[in-house]
Amino acid sequence: MPRKHDHSAAIKAVTELLPKDELLCDLGDLFKLFGDTTRIKILYSLFESELCVCAIAELLKMEQSAISHQLKILKDAKLVGCRRDGRTNVYFLADDHVRTIIEQGFDHLMEEKK
């Protein structure tokens, strides 16, 4: 019969550091946003340049309404921001955290291919 390991110290340490379920749920929801190819394409496009909806639609060869829908989701999640330029809304990555998430994702994928 195998001996049982005593994990009590490790479990106690992790339990003290583990964020509350609500925060972990929010983190899971954030990562779900990155699970959609269209949203990833939009984020990567904005990683390269600020763009208006019509430019993103042309770039991705999609309807403006579909891009607007995805931009609203990304904006509501505070992943993208927008500013007015005359009558046009120009979209951009909300902050350096979003840029870092994208960079880290690509670094991870490229590391796997080596």
Order of alpha helices (4+ residues) and beta strands (2+ residues): alpha-alpha-alpha-beta-alpha-alpha-beta-beta-alpha
